[in-house]
Amino acid sequence: MSGMTLSDLRAIAVVADTGSFRGAAKELQIAVSSLSHQVANVEKRVGIRLFNRTTRSVSLTEAGEALLQRVRPALNEIDAALEAVDHLRATPTGVLRLNTSEGGAERVLPLVLDFLASYPEMKIDLVTEGRLVDIVAEGFDAGLRLQEVVPKDMICVPLGQTESFILVASPVYLEGKTLPSSPGDLLNHECIRARLPSGSLVDWELERNGEAISVNVKGRLIAGSTELSVQAARQHAGIAYVSLRSVQEDIASGRLIQLLPEWTPPYPGIALFYPSRRLPSAGLRAFIDHAQAWRKSPR
């Protein structure tokens, strides 16, 4: 195994962790062709295949598993040593790439701005998109999403903000109609459906005292977003199922009325998450610590 380098061993570990040459290349910041050539050279030197490759996936062979089982502790020790040195920096520097949704970005922007004010040498690239992405394969340091959709293999840091999706309608729409007293009564009303960025419709999920139900409501209008559902409700088109924070002022002013509040309890909100298989950089560690402190501070 003469000529094996730390770079070679790290490449094997990252390919194994991501299950993809493309994802590993993004994480290692090298070309896919270079990474593939590097791994092939390692296999040539050891005289045995370390990966099973198909058009859809990459997985370790028995020999690859055995090799990584022995060398991974050493790689972790090296990473820990380098991280310890990095933590000696008085001020973290660099760019943090964070992935979130548009709604999530609005919620965490105060945290991001507060972090940037505290760490003037840090930069944040806050990327928003509707789909939930593989943050490792896509080259992100961390993600910010609703806690319920955070992948199970990620370390999750709740930010302490609760969310609620509620039912609302305008007084004009409700005039002369019987107000719903149970979820089943929604079937007798004009309901405004909303479409997610993925293309699927938002499920009307209601819950009371541990009883959860999903109501397949009817309605003539399907809006392209929950924001459009709010606008349609304001214009008396029917009952909408929307975020509480998007209609708080409407409810306070009486422009919209909340319905079945006992069936729409709050649930855990946005959480920060990052890979459990690697140590966070000094910049990400600072952001994690800042988020935890920010969660406990009065606002």
NUBADREN-70302 format. One line per 8 residues: number of its first residue (from 1); their letters; for each residue y negated, x negated, z negated of N, C-alpha, C. Coordinates in steps of 0.05 Angstrom, whole numbers. Each point is the difference from the previous one (the first is absolute). Example, Ala and Ser with C-alpha at 12.3 -4.5 7.8 and 13.67 -1.06 7.14 Angstrom:
1> as> 114:-264:-156:-24:18:0:-24:-18:0; -21:7:14:-24:-16:-1:-22:15:-14
***
This chain:
1> msgmtlsd> 24:-17:0:-24:17:0:-25:-17:0; 3:-24:11:-23:-19:1:-23:12:16; -24:-4:-9:-23:10:14:-9:27:-8; 14:14:-18:-8:27:-9:-26:-3:-16; -19:18:6:-26:-2:-14:-4:25:-17; -20:-2:-17:-8:23:-16:-9:23:18; -14:-6:22:-8:20:19:24:15:12; 22:-15:5:24:13:11:12:19:-20
9> lraiavva> 2:-8:-25:12:17:-20:-17:25:-5; -27:-4:0:-18:22:-5:2:20:24; 3:-10:24:2:17:23:25:17:-2; 23:-11:-8:25:15:-3:-4:22:-21; -13:-7:-22:-3:19:-22:-18:24:9; -21:-6:14:-19:21:9:13:18:21; 15:-12:19:15:17:19:19:18:-14; 14:-11:-20:20:17:-15:-14:22:-15
17> dtgsfrga> -23:-6:-12:-15:20:-16:-11:23:18; -11:-8:23:-12:20:18:20:14:18; 23:-13:5:20:11:18:-10:1:29; -19:-17:6:-13:1:27:-13:-27:5; 5:-11:24:-14:-24:8:-30:6:4; -6:23:11:-28:7:5:-15:2:-27; 12:15:-19:-13:3:-26:-3:-27:-14; 21:-16:2:-1:-26:-14:-21:-18:13
25> akelqiav> -2:1:27:-20:-17:14:-28:8:-9; -5:26:-4:-27:8:-8:-5:-10:-28; 20:1:-18:-4:-9:-27:-5:-30:-1; 15:-15:16:-2:-29:1:-23:-9:18; -12:18:15:-23:-5:17:8:-21:22; 23:5:12:8:-17:23:10:18:22; 4:-10:24:10:16:22:29:7:-4; 8:24:10:28:8:-3:18:-20:14
33> sslshqva> -8:-10:23:17:-19:15:4:-26:-16; -21:-9:-14:2:-24:-16:19:4:-23; -2:23:-13:17:6:-23:29:2:9; 5:14:22:27:2:11:12:-27:7; -16:-17:11:9:-27:7:6:-17:-25; -17:4:-20:4:-15:-26:26:8:-13; 5:26:-1:25:9:-13:25:-8:16; -3:1:27:22:-9:17:7:-29:-4
41> nvekrvgi> -21:-17:-4:4:-28:-5:14:-5:-27; -7:16:-20:13:-2:-26:30:7:3; 6:22:14:27:8:4:16:-22:15; -14:-13:19:14:-21:15:6:-24:-18; -19:-6:-18:5:-23:-18:22:5:-20; 1:25:-11:21:6:-19:27:7:13; -1:6:26:24:6:14:12:27:-5; -16:19:-8:10:27:-5:-23:20:2
49> rlfnrttr> 6:25:9:-21:20:2:-8:10:-28; -26:2:-4:-10:10:-26:-9:29:2; -4:10:25:-9:28:3:17:14:22; 5:25:-5:11:18:20:-24:13:14; -2:-2:26:-23:11:14:9:23:19; -14:22:-1:3:22:20:-28:6:10; -1:18:20:-26:8:11:-17:14:-21; 12:11:-21:-15:16:-19:-3:-13:-27
57> svslteag> 17:-19:-7:-1:-11:-27:9:-28:-1; -7:-13:-23:9:-27:-5:10:0:-29; 25:-10:-4:11:-1:-27:15:-26:-5; 2:-8:-25:13:-25:-7:30:2:4; 12:-22:10:29:-3:0:9:-8:-28; 25:-2:-4:11:-8:-26:-10:-28:-7; -1:-18:21:-10:-27:-5:-29:0:-7; -15:18:14:-29:1:-6:-5:10:-28
65> eallqrvr> 16:20:-9:-2:10:-27:5:-22:-20; 21:-15:5:8:-22:-19:-22:-21:-1; -11:-7:23:-22:-20:0:-24:10:-15; -9:24:5:-24:11:-13:4:3:-30; 24:8:-8:6:3:-28:-4:-26:-16; 5:-23:13:-3:-25:-13:-29:-11:2; -13:5:22:-27:-13:4:-23:18:-9; 5:27:-2:-22:17:-8:-12:-6:-27
73> palneida> 16:-6:-21:-12:-8:-25:-19:-24:2; 8:-19:17:-17:-24:4:-26:8:14; 2:17:20:-24:9:14:-19:15:-19; 12:17:-17:-16:15:-20:-14:-19:-19; 14:-21:-8:-12:-20:-18:-23:-14:13; 3:-7:26:-21:-14:15:-24:19:2; 5:25:8:-22:20:2:-14:3:-26; 15:1:-22:-13:3:-27:-17:-24:-6
81> aleavdhl> 9:-24:7:-15:-24:-6:-26:0:16; 2:8:26:-24:1:17:-19:22:-10; 11:22:-9:-16:22:-10:-15:-8:-25; 14:-15:-17:-13:-10:-25:-24:-17:6; 3:-17:21:-22:-17:8:-23:17:11; 8:20:16:-20:18:12:-16:15:-21; 14:7:-22:-13:15:-21:-21:-17:-15; 1:-26:3:-19:-17:-13:-28:1:13
89> ratptgvl> 0:13:24:-26:3:14:-18:18:-17; -24:-7:-4:-18:16:-17:-7:26:14; -2:0:26:-8:24:15:19:4:24; 16:22:0:17:5:23:-16:3:26; 10:-10:22:-13:2:26:20:10:20; -10:8:23:17:8:22:-3:30:7; 18:9:17:-1:28:10:24:15:-10; -5:24:-11:22:18:-7:1:22:21
97> rlntsegg> 24:4:13:4:21:19:14:23:-15; -14:23:-2:10:23:-14:3:23:19; 23:15:-2:5:22:18:-1:26:-16; -13:20:10:-2:26:-13:-6:22:20; -2:24:-9:-8:23:18:-30:3:-2; -12:17:18:-28:4:-1:-9:13:-27; 16:20:-9:-6:12:-25:3:-19:-23; 21:-17:1:4:-21:-20:-23:-19:-1
105> aervlplv> -10:-8:23:-23:-19:1:-24:11:-14; -5:26:4:-23:13:-14:3:-2:-30; 25:4:-9:5:0:-29:-2:-27:-13; 9:-21:15:1:-27:-12:-25:-17:7; -17:10:17:-24:-16:8:-16:-9:-24; -4:17:-21:-15:-11:-24:14:-23:-12; 27:0:-1:15:-22:-11:-4:-25:17; 2:3:26:-2:-23:19:-28:-12:-3
113> ldflasyp> -21:16:0:-27:-10:-3:-5:-14:-26; 12:11:-22:-3:-12:-26:14:-27:0; 23:-2:13:15:-26:1:-17:-20:16; -11:8:23:-15:-19:16:-25:-10:-16; -12:18:-16:-23:-9:-16:8:-20:-21; 25:2:-10:9:-18:-21:11:-26:12; 9:0:25:11:-24:12:-14:-5:27; -23:-13:-1:-17:-3:24:13:-17:22
121> emkidlvt> 21:-16:-6:12:-16:20:24:14:13; 6:24:-9:22:15:12:-10:19:22; 17:5:19:-5:20:21:23:20:1; -6:25:7:21:20:2:-1:13:27; 23:1:14:3:15:25:16:25:-7; -15:23:-2:12:25:-8:6:16:26; 26:0:7:9:13:24:10:28:-6; -10:20:14:8:28:-4:16:11:23
129> egrlvdiv> 21:14:-6:16:14:20:17:21:-13; 7:21:15:15:22:-11:28:-6:-7; 14:-16:16:28:-6:-4:4:-19:-23; 23:3:-14:7:-19:-21:15:-23:13; -11:-25:-2:10:-23:14:16:-18:-19; 16:-17:12:13:-22:-15:-20:-22:-3; -11:-3:-24:-23:-18:-4:9:-29:4; 25:-7:-5:9:-27:4:2:-6:30
137> aegfdagl> 13:18:15:3:-5:28:-27:1:15; -19:16:-10:-26:2:13:-20:-21:-10; 8:-17:-18:-17:-22:-9:-22:7:-20; 5:21:-17:-19:8:-20:8:-13:-27; -21:-5:-17:5:-11:-26:10:22:-19; -11:25:3:6:22:-17:-7:26:13; 9:22:-12:-7:26:10:-11:18:-21; -14:21:7:-11:19:-18:7:28:10
145> rlqevvpk> 18:13:-13:10:26:10:6:18:-25; 5:26:6:8:18:-22:25:-12:-13; 1:2:-26:22:-13:-15:28:11:9; 1:25:8:26:12:7:11:-10:26; -16:-14:17:11:-10:25:3:-31:0; -6:-13:-22:3:-29:-2:29:-7:3; 7:-18:18:28:-9:3:12:-10:-26; 26:6:-5:13:-6:-25:2:-30:-5
153> dmicvplg> 0:-16:21:4:-29:-4:-26:-14:-5; -22:14:-3:-26:-12:-5:-8:2:-29; -16:-19:-9:-12:2:-27:-24:19:2; 0:20:-17:-20:22:1:-19:-1:-24; -26:0:6:-20:0:-21:-17:25:2; 6:21:-15:-16:25:1:-29:-6:-7; -19:14:13:-28:-5:-5:-12:21:-19; 17:18:-10:-8:18:-21:-15:25:10
161> qtesfilv> -3:4:26:-14:23:10:20:22:8; -3:24:-10:18:21:8:-11:15:24; 17:13:14:-7:16:24:9:28:-3; -11:18:15:9:28:0:-5:11:28; 20:15:10:-4:16:24:0:29:-10; -21:14:8:-4:27:-11:-3:20:23; 0:26:-7:-3:22:19:-28:11:-3; -14:3:22:-27:10:-1:-5:20:23
169> aspvyleg> -19:17:-4:-9:19:21:-29:8:-6; -14:10:19:-28:8:-4:-1:28:-11; -21:7:-15:-3:28:-9:0:20:23; -12:-8:22:-1:18:23:28:7:10; 17:-21:2:27:6:9:15:18:-19; -3:-5:-26:14:14:-21:-10:28:-5; -23:7:10:-12:26:-5:18:22:11; 7:19:-18:16:23:8:30:-6:1
177> ktlpsspg> 8:-25:-6:29:-8:1:10:-3:-28; 27:3:-3:13:-4:-26:4:-30:-4; -11:-10:-22:3:-29:-6:29:-7:-5; 10:-22:10:28:-8:-5:4:-6:-30; 22:11:-11:6:-5:-28:25:-17:-3; 14:-5:23:23:-17:0:2:-13:28; 15:-23:2:2:-13:26:9:18:23; 18:19:-6:10:18:21:-22:17:12
185> dllnheci> -21:6:-16:-22:16:10:-16:-14:23; 3:-26:2:-14:-15:21:9:9:28; 25:10:2:11:9:25:-15:25:11; -16:13:-17:-15:23:8:-28:-7:8; -6:-26:2:-27:-9:6:-1:-18:24; -23:-2:12:-5:-19:22:-3:-28:-13; 18:-18:7:0:-26:-12:-6:-21:21; -16:-20:-8:-9:-21:19:18:-24:-4
193> rarlpsgs> 16:-7:20:17:-23:-2:-15:-25:9; 8:-23:-11:-13:-25:7:22:-19:10; -8:-17:19:19:-19:11:-6:-29:-10; 21:-14:-8:-3:-28:-9:-3:-18:24; -10:-25:-5:-3:-20:22:27:-5:14; 22:3:-14:26:-4:12:8:22:20; -15:22:-1:6:23:18:14:23:-14; 11:-5:-24:14:22:-15:-21:17:-15
201> lvdweler> 8:24:-6:-17:18:-15:1:-6:-30; -22:4:-14:-1:-3:-29:16:22:-13; 19:-8:-16:16:19:-15:-16:12:-23; 2:26:-4:-13:13:-22:19:-1:-24; -2:-21:-16:18:-4:-23:-14:8:-25; 12:20:-14:-11:11:-24:19:-5:-23; -11:-1:-25:17:-6:-23:-12:13:-25; 17:11:-17:-9:11:-25:23:-3:-21
209> ngeaisvn> -6:-13:-22:19:-4:-22:26:-11:9; -1:-20:18:24:-13:10:13:13:23; -9:24:7:11:14:24:-16:-7:24; 12:-12:20:-13:-9:24:10:16:24; -18:10:17:7:14:24:-17:-9:23; 10:4:24:-15:-6:24:-3:26:16; -24:9:5:-5:26:13:-5:-5:29; 16:13:17:-4:-1:29:-20:21:9
217> vkgrliag> -25:-6:-4:-21:20:4:-4:6:30; -13:22:6:-6:8:27:-30:-1:5; -8:-5:24:-28:0:6:-4:-6:30; -23:9:10:-5:-4:29:-14:-26:6; -10:-13:-21:-15:-25:5:15:-24:-12; 6:-20:17:9:-26:-10:-22:-20:5; -11:-11:-21:-22:-19:2:11:-29:2; -15:-17:14:9:-27:4:-1:-18:-24
225> stelsvqa> -11:9:-22:-2:-16:-25:-7:19:-23; 4:-11:-24:-8:17:-24:-30:3:-1; -15:-19:11:-29:3:0:-9:24:17; 14:4:23:-6:23:17:9:26:-14; 21:-1:-16:9:23:-15:-22:9:-20; -13:-20:-13:-22:6:-18:-22:15:15; -8:-11:23:-21:12:16:7:28:8; 25:5:8:9:26:8:-1:20:-23
233> arqhagia> 8:-9:-23:-1:17:-24:-29:7:-7; -18:-19:3:-28:6:-5:-11:21:19; 12:2:24:-8:19:20:18:25:0; 14:5:-23:13:25:-5:25:5:17; 13:-23:9:24:4:18:25:6:-16; 1:-4:-26:24:6:-15:3:-18:-24; 24:-2:-10:6:-17:-23:8:-28:9; -10:-20:-13:6:-28:8:12:-14:-24
241> yvslrsvq> 17:-20:6:13:-17:-20:-11:-28:3; -18:-7:-18:-16:-25:4:-3:-15:-25; -11:-25:3:-4:-17:-23:-23:11:-18; 5:0:-26:-20:10:-19:-27:-15:3; 2:-27:4:-25:-15:1:-17:8:25; 13:10:21:-14:7:24:-15:27:-2; 6:16:-21:-13:26:-3:-12:5:-27; -3:-21:-16:-11:4:-27:-27:12:0
249> ediasgrl> -17:-9:18:-28:11:2:1:28:10; 18:6:18:2:28:10:8:19:-22; 19:-8:-17:9:17:-22:-22:3:-20; -14:-22:-6:-22:2:-20:-22:18:9; -5:0:27:-22:17:10:9:29:6; 26:5:-1:10:27:6:5:4:29; -4:-20:17:5:3:28:30:4:6; 17:-13:-17:28:4:3:12:7:-28
257> iqllpewt> 21:15:0:13:9:-25:28:-12:-1; 7:-12:-23:27:-11:-3:20:22:-7; 23:-1:13:21:20:-4:25:-12:-12; 15:15:-16:25:-9:-12:-3:-27:-13; -20:-5:-17:-4:-27:-12:24:-9:-17; 15:19:-11:23:-7:-17:23:-11:17; -2:3:26:21:-10:18:-8:-26:14; -23:-11:-7:-8:-25:13:-9:-21:-21
265> ppypgial> 19:-10:-16:-7:-20:-21:-6:-27:13; -14:-18:-15:-5:-27:11:25:-16:1; 0:-21:17:22:-18:2:-11:-29:2; 17:-20:-3:-10:-28:0:-13:-6:27; -22:-15:-2:-16:-6:24:6:-26:13; -21:-14:8:2:-25:15:11:-23:-18; 18:-16:12:10:-23:-14:-2:-25:18; -4:-23:-12:1:-25:14:29:-10:0
273> fypsrrlp> 10:-9:23:27:-11:0:2:-25:17; 19:-17:-6:3:-26:13:29:-8:-2; 9:-19:17:28:-8:1:10:-12:-26; 24:8:-8:12:-11:-25:14:-26:5; 4:-7:26:17:-23:6:-16:-26:3; -26:1:-4:-16:-24:1:-22:1:-20; -9:-23:-9:-22:-2:-20:-26:7:14; -18:15:-13:-26:6:12:-17:-25:1
281> saglrafi> -17:-2:20:-20:-21:2:-20:2:-23; -16:-21:-4:-20:1:-21:-20:23:5; -7:4:25:-18:22:7:11:27:-6; 26:5:7:13:25:-5:4:4:-30; 7:-22:-14:4:2:-29:-26:8:-13; -23:-11:9:-26:8:-11:-6:29:6; 7:10:24:-4:28:7:17:18:-17; 25:-7:-5:18:15:-17:-12:3:-28
289> dhaqawrk> -8:-23:-11:-11:0:-27:-26:16:-1; -16:-2:21:-25:15:1:6:30:1; 20:8:16:7:28:3:10:11:-27; 16:-15:-14:10:9:-26:-23:4:-20; -19:-19:0:-23:3:-18:-18:23:8; -3:3:27:-17:22:10:12:27:-6; 26:2:0:14:25:-6:-7:9:-29; -2:-19:-18:-5:7:-28:-29:3:-7
297> spr> -18:-7:18:-29:1:-6:-11:28:5; -19:8:-17:-13:27:4:-17:-1:26; 2:22:15:-16:2:25:-13:28:2
***
